[in-house]
Amino acid sequence: MDRRIMNRALQVYGALLLEMVLFFIGAGTLEVLRGWLYFGMYFAYVVVNSAILLKRAPDLIRARSELKKEEAWDRYIIVAYTALSMFLLPYLAGLMQEGFFRNFQRR
């Protein structure tokens, strides 16, 4: 298999694994059925999407595996968006599962 396709697979599946780990760290336990259901469905979606793209558009996967030269300001936005959406949100969702934000709810 093409090296660029393997790199993209590592990026996508690695990010998914990291999101899952951060969620369960935030939750403080692995016994969160909703978390397992969510990540199981997410994994199934990624597998199906990968299979379709491999068959129909392998050039698209190769193109997405490469970093492009972006404007400096655009790189900051991309890094901030990625950090917040892919890493902070699963961790905060895990904390919510544990009840960390219970004291912040309106009564």
OpenMM code with the backbone's topology and positions (N, CA, C; nanometers):
from openmm import Vec3, app, unit

residues = "MET ASP ARG ARG ILE MET ASN ARG ALA LEU GLN VAL TYR GLY ALA LEU LEU LEU GLU MET VAL LEU PHE PHE ILE GLY ALA GLY THR LEU GLU VAL LEU ARG GLY TRP LEU TYR PHE GLY MET TYR PHE ALA TYR VAL VAL VAL ASN SER ALA ILE LEU LEU LYS ARG ALA PRO ASP LEU ILE ARG ALA ARG SER GLU LEU LYS LYS GLU GLU ALA TRP ASP ARG TYR ILE ILE VAL ALA TYR THR ALA LEU SER MET PHE LEU LEU PRO TYR LEU ALA GLY LEU MET GLN GLU GLY PHE PHE ARG ASN PHE GLN ARG ARG".split()
positions = [
    Vec3(0.0843, -0.1185, 0.0000),
    Vec3(0.0000, 0.0000, 0.0000),
    Vec3(0.0886, 0.1245, 0.0000),
    Vec3(0.0396, 0.2280, -0.0583),
    Vec3(0.1100, 0.3551, -0.0709),
    Vec3(0.1434, 0.4136, 0.0673),
    Vec3(0.2642, 0.4683, 0.0798),
    Vec3(0.3092, 0.5264, 0.2070),
    Vec3(0.2207, 0.6435, 0.2503),
    Vec3(0.1762, 0.7254, 0.1552),
    Vec3(0.0921, 0.8408, 0.1902),
    Vec3(-0.0448, 0.7959, 0.2407),
    Vec3(-0.0962, 0.6877, 0.1854),
    Vec3(-0.2241, 0.6350, 0.2336),
    Vec3(-0.2077, 0.5796, 0.3744),
    Vec3(-0.0980, 0.5099, 0.4001),
    Vec3(-0.0713, 0.4592, 0.5355),
    Vec3(-0.0547, 0.5740, 0.6352),
    Vec3(0.0134, 0.6814, 0.5944),
    Vec3(0.0286, 0.7978, 0.6817),
    Vec3(-0.1064, 0.8576, 0.7177),
    Vec3(-0.1948, 0.8674, 0.6200),
    Vec3(-0.3278, 0.9232, 0.6459),
    Vec3(-0.4067, 0.8318, 0.7392),
    Vec3(-0.3955, 0.7012, 0.7202),
    Vec3(-0.4642, 0.6072, 0.8093),
    Vec3(-0.4136, 0.6236, 0.9523),
    Vec3(-0.2819, 0.6387, 0.9688),
    Vec3(-0.2271, 0.6603, 1.1025),
    Vec3(-0.2775, 0.7911, 1.1623),
    Vec3(-0.2889, 0.8950, 1.0817),
    Vec3(-0.3404, 1.0229, 1.1305),
    Vec3(-0.4842, 1.0082, 1.1803),
    Vec3(-0.5683, 0.9485, 1.0980),
    Vec3(-0.7110, 0.9397, 1.1300),
    Vec3(-0.7359, 0.8456, 1.2478),
    Vec3(-0.6800, 0.7245, 1.2414),
    Vec3(-0.7044, 0.6284, 1.3489),
    Vec3(-0.6311, 0.6675, 1.4773),
    Vec3(-0.5153, 0.7321, 1.4644),
    Vec3(-0.4444, 0.7815, 1.5824),
    Vec3(-0.5218, 0.8909, 1.6536),
    Vec3(-0.5808, 0.9826, 1.5764),
    Vec3(-0.6620, 1.0893, 1.6365),
    Vec3(-0.7847, 1.0307, 1.7059),
    Vec3(-0.8467, 0.9315, 1.6443),
    Vec3(-0.9625, 0.8664, 1.7053),
    Vec3(-0.9241, 0.7993, 1.8371),
    Vec3(-0.8124, 0.7303, 1.8377),
    Vec3(-0.7656, 0.6649, 1.9597),
    Vec3(-0.7336, 0.7675, 2.0684),
    Vec3(-0.6696, 0.8764, 2.0306),
    Vec3(-0.6369, 0.9810, 2.1276),
    Vec3(-0.7632, 1.0438, 2.1850),
    Vec3(-0.8628, 1.0701, 2.1008),
    Vec3(-0.9900, 1.1238, 2.1494),
    Vec3(-1.0540, 1.0292, 2.2502),
    Vec3(-1.0506, 0.9003, 2.2197),
    Vec3(-1.1102, 0.8004, 2.3085),
    Vec3(-1.0371, 0.7964, 2.4424),
    Vec3(-0.9060, 0.7974, 2.4386),
    Vec3(-0.8265, 0.7948, 2.5614),
    Vec3(-0.8564, 0.9185, 2.6458),
    Vec3(-0.8612, 1.0355, 2.5822),
    Vec3(-0.8885, 1.1590, 2.6563),
    Vec3(-1.0273, 1.1578, 2.7186),
    Vec3(-1.1254, 1.1038, 2.6466),
    Vec3(-1.2601, 1.0946, 2.7022),
    Vec3(-1.2612, 1.0100, 2.8288),
    Vec3(-1.2016, 0.8910, 2.8208),
    Vec3(-1.2065, 0.8012, 2.9359),
    Vec3(-1.1174, 0.8494, 3.0506),
    Vec3(-1.0115, 0.9224, 3.0209),
    Vec3(-0.9331, 0.9855, 3.1282),
    Vec3(-1.0190, 1.0888, 3.1990),
    Vec3(-1.0893, 1.1702, 3.1200),
    Vec3(-1.1778, 1.2700, 3.1793),
    Vec3(-1.2885, 1.2068, 3.2613),
    Vec3(-1.3437, 1.0949, 3.2125),
    Vec3(-1.4520, 1.0265, 3.2842),
    Vec3(-1.4006, 0.9572, 3.4101),
    Vec3(-1.2723, 0.9235, 3.4111),
    Vec3(-1.2153, 0.8575, 3.5281),
    Vec3(-1.2482, 0.7089, 3.5375),
    Vec3(-1.3120, 0.6543, 3.4361),
    Vec3(-1.3486, 0.5134, 3.4360),
    Vec3(-1.3700, 0.4666, 3.2920),
    Vec3(-1.3567, 0.3368, 3.2716),
    Vec3(-1.3870, 0.2787, 3.1413),
    Vec3(-1.5322, 0.2323, 3.1337),
    Vec3(-1.6042, 0.2419, 3.2424),
    Vec3(-1.7409, 0.1916, 3.2505),
    Vec3(-1.8424, 0.2988, 3.2123),
    Vec3(-1.8276, 0.3514, 3.0924),
    Vec3(-1.9195, 0.4529, 3.0408),
    Vec3(-1.9766, 0.3978, 2.9103),
    Vec3(-2.0939, 0.3382, 2.9187),
    Vec3(-2.1540, 0.2737, 2.8030),
    Vec3(-2.1737, 0.3713, 2.6877),
    Vec3(-2.2199, 0.4938, 2.7185),
    Vec3(-2.2414, 0.5921, 2.6121),
    Vec3(-2.1117, 0.6253, 2.5391),
    Vec3(-2.0021, 0.6293, 2.6116),
    Vec3(-1.8722, 0.6549, 2.5492),
    Vec3(-1.8329, 0.5427, 2.4549),
    Vec3(-1.8497, 0.4191, 2.4987),
    Vec3(-1.8168, 0.3051, 2.4139),
    Vec3(-1.9061, 0.3006, 2.2907),
    Vec3(-2.0348, 0.3297, 2.3078),
    Vec3(-2.1252, 0.3324, 2.1931),
    Vec3(-2.0847, 0.4413, 2.0940),
    Vec3(-2.0552, 0.5604, 2.1458),
    Vec3(-2.0158, 0.6708, 2.0596),
    Vec3(-1.8892, 0.6368, 1.9810),
    Vec3(-1.7852, 0.5943, 2.0511),
    Vec3(-1.6596, 0.5662, 1.9828),
    Vec3(-1.6688, 0.4430, 1.8936),
    Vec3(-1.7534, 0.3471, 1.9289),
    Vec3(-1.7760, 0.2320, 1.8421),
    Vec3(-1.8411, 0.2733, 1.7110),
    Vec3(-1.9430, 0.3600, 1.7205),
    Vec3(-2.0086, 0.4076, 1.5981),
    Vec3(-1.9139, 0.4965, 1.5176),
    Vec3(-1.8354, 0.5779, 1.5861),
    Vec3(-1.7383, 0.6644, 1.5195),
    Vec3(-1.6352, 0.5792, 1.4444),
    Vec3(-1.5862, 0.4735, 1.5100),
    Vec3(-1.4894, 0.3842, 1.4478),
    Vec3(-1.5499, 0.3161, 1.3249),
    Vec3(-1.6739, 0.2688, 1.3376),
    Vec3(-1.7405, 0.2037, 1.2242),
    Vec3(-1.7546, 0.3010, 1.1079),
    Vec3(-1.7903, 0.4247, 1.1367),
    Vec3(-1.8016, 0.5269, 1.0325),
    Vec3(-1.6671, 0.5478, 0.9625),
    Vec3(-1.5599, 0.5579, 1.0399),
    Vec3(-1.4274, 0.5811, 0.9820),
    Vec3(-1.3846, 0.4621, 0.8961),
    Vec3(-1.4127, 0.3409, 0.9399),
    Vec3(-1.3768, 0.2216, 0.8626),
    Vec3(-1.4521, 0.2195, 0.7296),
    Vec3(-1.5829, 0.2436, 0.7341),
    Vec3(-1.6624, 0.2430, 0.6110),
    Vec3(-1.6171, 0.3556, 0.5179),
    Vec3(-1.5970, 0.4749, 0.5735),
    Vec3(-1.5516, 0.5888, 0.4947),
    Vec3(-1.4157, 0.5592, 0.4311),
    Vec3(-1.3253, 0.4998, 0.5066),
    Vec3(-1.1930, 0.4657, 0.4541),
    Vec3(-1.2030, 0.3650, 0.3400),
    Vec3(-1.2876, 0.2644, 0.3563),
    Vec3(-1.3030, 0.1622, 0.2520),
    Vec3(-1.3574, 0.2232, 0.1230),
    Vec3(-1.4561, 0.3107, 0.1365),
    Vec3(-1.5140, 0.3746, 0.0180),
    Vec3(-1.4106, 0.4632, -0.0503),
    Vec3(-1.3387, 0.5439, 0.0281),
    Vec3(-1.2383, 0.6325, -0.0311),
    Vec3(-1.1231, 0.5546, -0.0936),
    Vec3(-1.0822, 0.4453, -0.0310),
    Vec3(-0.9752, 0.3634, -0.0896),
    Vec3(-1.0154, 0.3076, -0.2259),
    Vec3(-1.1414, 0.2709, -0.2370),
    Vec3(-1.1876, 0.2126, -0.3621),
    Vec3(-1.2133, 0.3190, -0.4694),
    Vec3(-1.2754, 0.4294, -0.4294),
    Vec3(-1.3210, 0.5272, -0.5282),
    Vec3(-1.2307, 0.6481, -0.5467),
    Vec3(-1.1562, 0.6858, -0.4428),
    Vec3(-1.0771, 0.8097, -0.4529),
    Vec3(-0.9456, 0.8009, -0.3749),
    Vec3(-0.8582, 0.7066, -0.4090),
    Vec3(-0.7316, 0.6967, -0.3358),
    Vec3(-0.6442, 0.8218, -0.3510),
    Vec3(-0.6592, 0.8931, -0.4615),
    Vec3(-0.5820, 1.0170, -0.4793),
    Vec3(-0.6224, 1.1231, -0.3773),
    Vec3(-0.7483, 1.1238, -0.3378),
    Vec3(-0.7946, 1.2175, -0.2362),
    Vec3(-0.7286, 1.1876, -0.1015),
    Vec3(-0.7166, 1.0600, -0.0689),
    Vec3(-0.6490, 1.0219, 0.0557),
    Vec3(-0.5031, 1.0659, 0.0511),
    Vec3(-0.4369, 1.0441, -0.0611),
    Vec3(-0.2970, 1.0864, -0.0754),
    Vec3(-0.2832, 1.2375, -0.0586),
    Vec3(-0.3750, 1.3119, -0.1179),
    Vec3(-0.3695, 1.4581, -0.1094),
    Vec3(-0.3914, 1.5068, 0.0338),
    Vec3(-0.4812, 1.4425, 0.1059),
    Vec3(-0.5099, 1.4845, 0.2433),
    Vec3(-0.4009, 1.4444, 0.3413),
    Vec3(-0.3139, 1.3543, 0.3010),
    Vec3(-0.2077, 1.3108, 0.3911),
    Vec3(-0.0931, 1.4110, 0.3976),
    Vec3(-0.0877, 1.5022, 0.3027),
    Vec3(0.0239, 1.5964, 0.2962),
    Vec3(-0.0142, 1.7302, 0.3577),
    Vec3(0.0806, 1.7887, 0.4304),
    Vec3(0.0608, 1.9230, 0.4835),
    Vec3(0.0855, 2.0233, 0.3721),
    Vec3(-0.0009, 2.1202, 0.3660),
    Vec3(0.0138, 2.2229, 0.2639),
    Vec3(0.0699, 2.3492, 0.3273),
    Vec3(0.1305, 2.4316, 0.2452),
    Vec3(0.1795, 2.5614, 0.2918),
    Vec3(0.0584, 2.6527, 0.3095),
    Vec3(0.0362, 2.6949, 0.4311),
    Vec3(-0.0755, 2.7834, 0.4621),
    Vec3(-0.0199, 2.9179, 0.5079),
    Vec3(-0.1063, 3.0169, 0.5063),
    Vec3(-0.0688, 3.1466, 0.5620),
    Vec3(-0.0461, 3.1294, 0.7119),
    Vec3(0.0367, 3.2161, 0.7706),
    Vec3(0.0692, 3.2042, 0.9127),
    Vec3(-0.0562, 3.2133, 1.0000),
    Vec3(-0.1439, 3.3064, 0.9710),
    Vec3(-0.2643, 3.3220, 1.0522),
    Vec3(-0.3554, 3.2013, 1.0382),
    Vec3(-0.3577, 3.1412, 0.9201),
    Vec3(-0.4413, 3.0254, 0.8964),
    Vec3(-0.3921, 2.9054, 0.9764),
    Vec3(-0.2609, 2.8925, 0.9913),
    Vec3(-0.2062, 2.7821, 1.0705),
    Vec3(-0.2502, 2.7924, 1.2163),
    Vec3(-0.2532, 2.9154, 1.2705),
    Vec3(-0.2970, 2.9333, 1.4089),
    Vec3(-0.4428, 2.8915, 1.4257),
    Vec3(-0.5248, 2.9251, 1.3294),
    Vec3(-0.6662, 2.8872, 1.3360),
    Vec3(-0.6809, 2.7359, 1.3270),
    Vec3(-0.6066, 2.6731, 1.2379),
    Vec3(-0.6139, 2.5275, 1.2214),
    Vec3(-0.5698, 2.4564, 1.3490),
    Vec3(-0.4596, 2.5019, 1.4091),
    Vec3(-0.4101, 2.4399, 1.5323),
    Vec3(-0.5102, 2.4597, 1.6463),
    Vec3(-0.5646, 2.5805, 1.6598),
    Vec3(-0.6608, 2.6076, 1.7674),
    Vec3(-0.7871, 2.5240, 1.7487),
    Vec3(-0.8374, 2.5168, 1.6276),
    Vec3(-0.9579, 2.4385, 1.6002),
    Vec3(-0.9347, 2.2907, 1.6292),
    Vec3(-0.8217, 2.2396, 1.5839),
    Vec3(-0.7909, 2.0989, 1.6061),
    Vec3(-0.7778, 2.0686, 1.7547),
    Vec3(-0.7062, 2.1549, 1.8262),
    Vec3(-0.6872, 2.1322, 1.9697),
    Vec3(-0.8205, 2.1335, 2.0434),
    Vec3(-0.9060, 2.2285, 2.0093),
    Vec3(-1.0340, 2.2386, 2.0791),
    Vec3(-1.1305, 2.1276, 2.0400),
    Vec3(-1.1468, 2.1048, 1.9121),
    Vec3(-1.2503, 2.0111, 1.8687),
    Vec3(-1.2115, 1.8652, 1.8861),
    Vec3(-1.0854, 1.8336, 1.8664),
    Vec3(-1.0473, 1.6935, 1.8685),
    Vec3(-0.9939, 1.6468, 2.0031),
    Vec3(-0.9429, 1.7381, 2.0837),
    Vec3(-0.8781, 1.6943, 2.2065),
    Vec3(-0.9442, 1.7482, 2.3324),
    Vec3(-0.9792, 1.8760, 2.3350),
    Vec3(-1.0392, 1.9325, 2.4546),
    Vec3(-1.1834, 1.8853, 2.4726),
    Vec3(-1.2618, 1.8821, 2.3661),
    Vec3(-1.4023, 1.8434, 2.3790),
    Vec3(-1.4224, 1.7006, 2.4304),
    Vec3(-1.3502, 1.6004, 2.3795),
    Vec3(-1.3693, 1.4663, 2.4380),
    Vec3(-1.3311, 1.4609, 2.5856),
    Vec3(-1.2273, 1.5344, 2.6235),
    Vec3(-1.1868, 1.5361, 2.7643),
    Vec3(-1.2953, 1.6006, 2.8499),
    Vec3(-1.3489, 1.7133, 2.8040),
    Vec3(-1.4553, 1.7808, 2.8794),
    Vec3(-1.5811, 1.6947, 2.8861),
    Vec3(-1.6116, 1.6230, 2.7783),
    Vec3(-1.7272, 1.5331, 2.7801),
    Vec3(-1.7072, 1.4231, 2.8838),
    Vec3(-1.5855, 1.3746, 2.8965),
    Vec3(-1.5559, 1.2754, 2.9999),
    Vec3(-1.5729, 1.3330, 3.1390),
    Vec3(-1.5288, 1.4571, 3.1575),
    Vec3(-1.5471, 1.5221, 3.2871),
    Vec3(-1.6953, 1.5403, 3.3180),
    Vec3(-1.7741, 1.5743, 3.2178),
    Vec3(-1.9183, 1.5890, 3.2384),
    Vec3(-1.9810, 1.4560, 3.2784),
    Vec3(-1.9335, 1.3476, 3.2198),
    Vec3(-1.9848, 1.2154, 3.2525),
    Vec3(-1.9589, 1.1846, 3.3998),
    Vec3(-1.8448, 1.2291, 3.4493),
    Vec3(-1.8079, 1.2045, 3.5880),
    Vec3(-1.8855, 1.2943, 3.6838),
    Vec3(-1.9480, 1.4008, 3.6319),
    Vec3(-2.0231, 1.4926, 3.7171),
    Vec3(-1.9415, 1.6119, 3.7602),
    Vec3(-1.8307, 1.6381, 3.6947),
    Vec3(-1.7416, 1.7468, 3.7323),
    Vec3(-1.8119, 1.8818, 3.7268),
    Vec3(-1.9017, 1.9015, 3.6316),
    Vec3(-1.9673, 2.0305, 3.6127),
    Vec3(-2.1022, 2.0392, 3.6838),
    Vec3(-2.1323, 1.9458, 3.7699),
    Vec3(-2.2610, 1.9427, 3.8389),
    Vec3(-2.2853, 2.0708, 3.9183),
    Vec3(-2.1816, 2.1269, 3.9792),
    Vec3(-2.1964, 2.2473, 4.0611),
    Vec3(-2.2201, 2.3717, 3.9779),
    Vec3(-2.2025, 2.3652, 3.8480),
    Vec3(-2.2191, 2.4817, 3.7608),
    Vec3(-2.3566, 2.4867, 3.6967),
    Vec3(-2.4424, 2.3891, 3.7230),
    Vec3(-2.5733, 2.3856, 3.6618),
    Vec3(-2.6689, 2.4828, 3.7314),
    Vec3(-2.7606, 2.5371, 3.6523),
    Vec3(-2.8635, 2.6251, 3.7084),
    Vec3(-2.9638, 2.5419, 3.7868),
    Vec3(-3.0203, 2.6032, 3.8827),
    Vec3(-3.1213, 2.5330, 3.9621),
    Vec3(-3.2563, 2.5962, 3.9416),
] * unit.nanometer
topology = app.Topology()
chain = topology.addChain("A")
for resn in residues:
    res = topology.addResidue(resn, chain)
    for name in ("N", "CA", "C"):
        topology.addAtom(name, app.Element.getBySymbol(name[0]), res)
